[in-house]
Amino acid sequence: MPDLSSVSFLWPLVLYSALLVPALGLAYAYVTKRFPPIILSLGLCLLCIAMARPQAVLMTPLREATVMLALDTSGSMRAKDLKPSRIEAAQEVALKFIESTPARLRVGLVTVAGTAALAQAPTEDKEALRRALEHLPLQYGSALGSGVLISLEALLPGSGIDAQKIINEASDNGGPRKPADSGKSLDAPKTQETEASASRGRNTAIVLISDGQSNMGPELLKMAELAASHEVKVYTVGIGTAEGDVVHIQGRSMRVKLEDEALKKVASITQAEYFRAESTEGLAKIYDQLGYRLRFEKRALSEITSYVALLGMVLILLACLRNFSRFGRII
């Protein structure tokens, strides 16, 4: 659809030809003692506008876009407040999301527990993604910041993001450096890198699916700031209920609840959205909404002369057919 506020004309002076339409209408009314057909007049006006060569900004699908699914595989995801369990519900609907993605959209998968790992590099191969999602063993710990970081590294190769270096810094309790510079090579041209990665970032997104508990790795909000500096949006999906469920981990029983404050902040920092799923049905609806949000499009100024002329010709043809059916003549 064109952005009507962006309409301009290559030959604007030709628009004055549209003044001929009312003049012809008056002549028609004088000769036939009837008002000129409105549809015919509109069609002629559109043909005059088409001669002025209108152009507008059009939204067109990108040929290449990439989404990383960062899926929480920590022990708390075995909770059964979503049936049959949080992790199984997330897997099932993630598969539906993958099936519904257009062919041009590449999808990758990162698993997040005590560490984060790239389970499947971005690909258009849906069968490979299904295989990667089938077997996801749950592990101890939750490093959501690492999940965002590994996703960024996969989305923006060559951007200078060194995920392992940032993770090592966090484990050494040294704290990450300024987010926009963390893990980058000091010898690389900084300005050129930033512009290139930002351009790619606009065609990418991360979907972080978690119950919100993070207790290891780099700080999640700092990694969100790093994503924002590269213009990568991080959509977050909260899995679970406020009441939670009791799970048994390493011989201990503990109640795990949805903790979504950090997830909300991540979405806000990256100018994305947060979705809350308290049931399997609700999770399915969320993925439908995500599919709509992740329609990557680009804005391009394009000439729309042919569209305007076609609409004008259609209106003129309708007017002629109407006159022929009523009066036995075209005009």
C-alpha positions, 0 to 999 in steps of 0.5 A, spaced: 500 500 500 502 506 498 503 512 503 498 517 501 502 523 505 508 521 500 505 522 493 508 527 489 508 528 481 514 528 476 510 532 471 506 537 476 504 542 471 500 536 467 495 536 473 492 542 470 489 538 464 484 535 470 481 542 469 478 540 462 474 535 465 469 539 469 469 544 462 467 537 458 462 536 463 458 542 462 458 541 455 456 534 456 450 537 460 448 543 455 448 538 449 444 532 453 440 536 458 443 531 463 448 531 468 455 528 466 456 521 469 460 521 475 463 515 474 466 517 467 468 524 470 472 520 476 475 516 471 477 522 466 480 525 472 484 519 474 487 519 467 489 526 467 493 525 474 496 519 471 499 523 465 502 527 471 506 521 473 505 520 480 509 517 485 509 515 492 512 511 498 510 503 497 511 498 502 514 492 499 517 485 502 524 484 503 527 479 500 532 477 505 530 477 513 532 473 519 529 471 525 532 468 531 528 464 536 531 464 543 528 458 547 529 458 554 531 450 556 532 451 563 529 446 569 523 451 570 521 450 563 518 443 565 513 446 570 506 444 568 502 450 569 502 450 561 499 443 558 503 438 557 509 443 560 512 450 558 517 447 554 512 442 550 507 448 549 513 452 547 516 447 542 509 446 539 507 453 537 514 454 535 513 449 530 507 452 527 510 459 527 516 456 523 511 452 518 507 459 517 513 463 515 514 465 508 520 462 504 524 468 504 524 469 511 530 465 515 529 462 522 535 460 527 534 457 534 538 458 540 537 454 546 538 458 553 540 454 559 546 455 564 549 457 557 546 459 550 548 455 544 546 456 537 542 449 535 540 451 528 544 457 524 539 461 520 536 457 515 530 457 510 530 449 511 524 448 515 525 441 516 532 442 519 528 447 524 523 442 526 529 437 527 533 442 532 526 443 536 524 436 537 530 434 542 531 440 547 534 437 553 533 441 559 539 444 563 540 447 570 541 455 570 538 460 566 543 465 562 538 469 558 543 475 557 547 470 553 541 467 549 540 474 546 548 475 545 549 469 541 542 470 537 546 477 535 552 474 533 548 469 529 544 475 526 550 480 525 556 476 522 562 481 521 559 486 526 564 485 531 560 482 536 565 477 540 559 473 544 565 469 548 569 474 550 563 478 553 560 471 556 567 470 559 568 477 562 561 476 565 563 470 568 570 473 571 565 478 574 569 484 571 562 486 568 561 488 560 564 494 557 559 499 554 554 495 550 555 499 544 562 497 544 562 490 548 566 485 544 568 489 538 575 488 535 579 495 537 582 494 530 576 494 526 573 501 523 568 503 528 563 507 524 563 503 518 561 497 522 556 500 526 553 503 520 553 496 516 550 492 522 545 497 523 543 496 516 542 489 517 539 490 524 533 493 521 532 486 517 532 482 523 529 480 530 530 476 536 524 472 539 526 471 546 521 465 549 522 464 557 519 464 564 523 470 565 528 467 570 535 469 569 541 467 574 547 466 570 551 470 564 551 477 562 546 482 564 540 481 560 538 488 560 545 490 558 545 485 552 538 488 550 542 495 550 547 492 545 541 489 541 538 496 541 545 499 538 544 495 532 537 496 531 535 489 532 528 488 536 527 483 541 520 481 542 519 477 548 514 472 550 513 470 557 511 463 558 507 460 565 502 463 570 503 468 576 501 462 580 506 458 577 508 450 579 512 446 583 518 442 580 523 438 582 530 439 580 536 436 583 532 433 589 529 439 591 522 442 590 521 449 588 515 453 586 517 457 579 512 463 577 512 467 571 517 473 572 516 478 566 519 484 569 525 483 565 522 481 559 518 487 559 524 492 559 527 488 554 522 489 549 521 496 551 529 498 550 529 495 543 522 498 541 519 491 540 513 488 544 512 483 550 507 478 550 504 474 556 502 467 555 498 464 561 495 458 557 497 454 551 491 457 547 494 464 549 501 462 546 498 460 539 495 466 539 501 470 541 505 466 535 500 469 530 501 476 532 508 475 532 507 473 525 504 479 523 509 483 527 515 480 523 513 482 516 519 485 514 518 491 509 522 496 506 520 503 504 521 505 496 519 511 492 516 508 486 512 511 480 505 509 481 502 512 474 500 505 471 496 503 477 492 510 477 491 510 469 488 502 470 483 505 475 481 511 471 480 506 465 476 501 469 472 507 472 471 509 464 469 502 462 464 501 468 461 508 466 460 506 458 457 499 460 452 502 464 450 507 459 450 502 454 445 497 458 441 503 460 440 507 453 443 502 448 449 507 447 456 508 450 455 515 451 
